[in-house]
Every structure is written in C-alpha cells, then in structure tokens.
Amino acid sequence: MRRDHIMMPADPTDPEDFDVTGEGMERGQRARLIRRTRTALGLSQVEFAKRFRVPVGTLRDWEQARATAPDFAVAYVRVIARHPEMVAEALA
C-alpha cells in the first residue's frame, strides 16, 4: 500500500490529533470550496443538492471531507459560484 507524504504531523501532546497527508489536505480544501459556495448562495445542503442536481448524500460526504470531490465536481462548483442562476436555468 502506498503511503502519502505527511504534510502536517500530529501534535504529540494532543492524543486526539492526527497526521495530515497531502491527500487529506486536498480533500479538505475541496470540502471548504464546496461548503463556502453553498453557504454564499444562502442554500441548505438539501436546497443546493436539489437546485444543482447533486445527490444530497454525496454533497454531505464532500463537504464533511468523508470523500474527495472529483475534479469535474470541483469545476462544476466553481462555475456555480460564478454563475448560479445560469447553471440553475440550464438544468431547468
């Protein structure tokens, strides 16, 4: 099994802390982008998922960094952030 490079080691004085890998940092950054986009639009997870046709469970997994949003999803969210009405209209 391949081990990802540790970007931020755990704090040895904190028993609940953990190492953060490069993949984990990327997943967290993608989660933040998605969550910020949704909240900037003033939408709940359910509202965002319905409006932009993303399964709500998938959206939750991405926002909570339980799963890494794929590149196409990140690109889609970036387009939504810039042109939310255009995207919603295109899906109608």
Phi, psi and omega in degrees: 000134179283135178255128179285150179294135178280120181272327181218110180289154178296149175285115183295343179270355181245107183293344180263354180283163181213159175294145176244124180270169176300319179295321178294321177296316179298315179300318179295321179293321177293320178299317180297316179302313182295312180297317179296320179297313181298313183291328177296331178276354179072029183251144171287170177300317180296316180296315179298313181300316180292313184296321185250013174055053174242130177304130186299324178296322177294315178302315179299316179299318179294313183294328181267007177058029173282336177222150178272122176296130179291165183305318182297325180291320178296317178297317179299316180295323177296322176293317177302317181300323182274326187221060185299320182291320179298317180295313180300319179295320179296331180274347183285000000 
